């Protein structure tokens, strides 16, 4: 009887830590790509309560809230800062290396628009419009 209780106790101890650990969300569970090209990347980001994304480098971006919420950004070796927003509100996020977390008890949904590159320079026109006009000769 004591042996059975001992085995049962050992089995319970080995299962408890595994049950207490929450699985980390994968990139596919967190981000869903909506548009991707040379200039921008538009993604829907879902952060479950307590979800954390490891440090990554992000380009200049803006975040558009689909739900009310707040996200904690923590640059390596620095104090984290919280950005709060309402559904329908846009927030500018400058380029940075940072970890991201949802420290609330609600799921957060936002659209993230990452600005990848400057728009291409328009080709110079060869027409003889105002920009291509020759300077007028001065009258004497």
C-alpha positions as CSV (number, residue, x, y, z in Angstrom):
1,X,0.0,0.0,0.0
2,X,2.8,2.4,0.9
3,X,4.5,1.6,-2.3
4,X,1.4,2.4,-4.4
5,X,1.0,5.7,-2.5
6,X,4.6,6.6,-3.1
7,X,4.4,5.9,-6.8
8,X,1.1,7.9,-7.0
9,X,2.8,10.8,-5.2
10,X,5.9,10.7,-7.4
11,X,3.6,10.6,-10.5
12,X,1.6,13.6,-9.3
13,X,4.8,15.7,-8.6
14,X,6.2,15.0,-12.1
15,X,2.9,16.0,-13.8
16,X,2.3,19.2,-11.8
17,X,5.2,21.3,-13.3
18,X,4.2,20.3,-16.8
19,X,0.6,21.4,-16.2
20,X,1.7,24.7,-14.7
21,X,3.7,25.7,-17.8
22,X,1.8,27.6,-20.5
23,X,2.8,26.9,-24.1
24,X,4.5,29.9,-25.8
25,X,2.5,31.1,-28.8
26,X,4.1,30.3,-32.1
27,X,4.5,33.0,-34.8
28,X,1.6,31.6,-36.7
29,X,-0.6,31.9,-33.7
30,X,0.5,35.4,-33.0
31,X,0.7,37.0,-36.5
32,X,-1.3,36.6,-39.6
33,X,0.1,38.2,-42.8
34,X,-2.5,40.3,-44.7
35,X,-0.2,42.1,-47.2
36,X,3.5,41.8,-47.9
37,X,5.5,43.7,-50.5
38,X,8.8,45.6,-50.9
39,X,7.5,48.7,-49.0
40,X,5.2,47.5,-46.3
41,X,4.1,44.5,-44.3
42,X,0.6,44.4,-42.8
43,X,-0.1,41.8,-40.2
44,X,-2.9,41.1,-37.7
45,X,-1.3,40.4,-34.3
46,X,-3.2,38.5,-31.6
47,X,-1.6,38.4,-28.1
48,X,-3.2,36.1,-25.6
49,X,-3.2,37.2,-21.9
50,X,0.3,36.8,-20.6
51,X,1.8,36.1,-24.1
52,X,5.4,37.2,-24.7
53,X,7.3,37.6,-28.0
54,X,11.1,37.4,-27.7
55,X,13.3,40.4,-28.7
56,X,13.2,41.1,-32.4
57,X,14.1,44.1,-34.6
58,X,11.1,46.0,-36.0
59,X,11.1,48.7,-38.6
60,X,9.1,52.0,-38.3
61,X,5.5,50.8,-37.8
62,X,2.1,51.9,-36.7
63,X,-0.3,49.8,-34.7
64,X,-4.0,50.1,-35.2
65,X,-6.1,48.8,-32.3
66,X,-8.8,46.3,-33.1
67,X,-9.5,45.9,-29.4
68,X,-8.7,48.2,-26.4
69,X,-5.5,47.2,-24.8
70,X,-1.9,47.9,-23.8
71,X,1.3,46.3,-25.0
72,X,4.6,46.3,-23.0
73,X,7.7,46.8,-25.1
74,X,11.0,46.0,-23.4
75,X,14.3,46.9,-25.2
76,X,17.2,44.6,-24.1
77,X,18.9,46.0,-21.0
78,X,16.3,48.8,-20.5
79,X,13.2,49.4,-18.6
80,X,10.0,48.4,-20.5
81,X,7.4,50.9,-21.4
82,X,3.7,50.4,-21.9
83,X,1.6,51.7,-24.9
84,X,-2.1,51.8,-24.2
85,X,-4.7,52.3,-27.0
86,X,-8.4,52.1,-27.8
87,X,-10.0,50.1,-30.6
88,X,-9.8,52.3,-33.7
89,X,-6.8,54.3,-32.5
90,X,-3.4,54.3,-34.4
91,X,-0.1,54.6,-32.5
92,X,3.3,55.2,-34.2
93,X,6.2,52.9,-33.1
94,X,9.7,53.9,-34.1
95,X,12.2,51.3,-35.4
96,X,13.6,49.4,-32.4
97,X,14.9,46.1,-31.0
98,X,12.4,45.0,-28.4
99,X,10.5,42.2,-26.7
100,X,6.7,42.5,-26.7
101,X,4.2,41.3,-24.1
102,X,0.6,41.4,-23.2
103,X,0.5,41.7,-19.4
104,X,-3.2,42.1,-19.2
105,X,-5.9,39.5,-18.7
106,X,-7.6,40.1,-22.1
107,X,-6.6,39.1,-25.6
108,X,-5.2,42.0,-27.6
109,X,-5.8,42.3,-31.4
110,X,-4.1,44.9,-33.5
111,X,-3.1,45.6,-37.1
112,X,0.7,46.2,-37.4
113,X,1.8,48.1,-40.5
114,X,5.6,47.9,-40.8
115,X,7.2,50.5,-43.2
116,X,10.0,48.6,-45.0
117,X,11.3,51.1,-47.5
118,X,11.0,54.5,-48.9
119,X,8.7,54.8,-51.9
120,X,10.5,54.6,-55.3
121,X,11.6,57.9,-56.8
122,X,9.4,58.9,-59.7
123,X,11.2,58.8,-63.1
124,X,12.2,62.3,-64.4
125,X,9.8,63.5,-67.0
126,X,11.2,64.3,-70.5
127,X,8.3,66.5,-71.4
128,X,8.7,70.2,-71.9
129,X,6.4,71.3,-69.2
130,X,7.2,73.9,-66.6
131,X,9.9,71.8,-65.0
132,X,11.7,71.3,-68.4
133,X,11.2,74.9,-69.7
134,X,14.2,76.9,-70.8
135,X,14.9,80.1,-68.9
136,X,13.5,83.2,-70.6
137,X,16.0,85.5,-72.3
138,X,16.3,88.9,-70.7
139,X,15.1,91.9,-72.8
140,X,17.6,94.6,-73.4
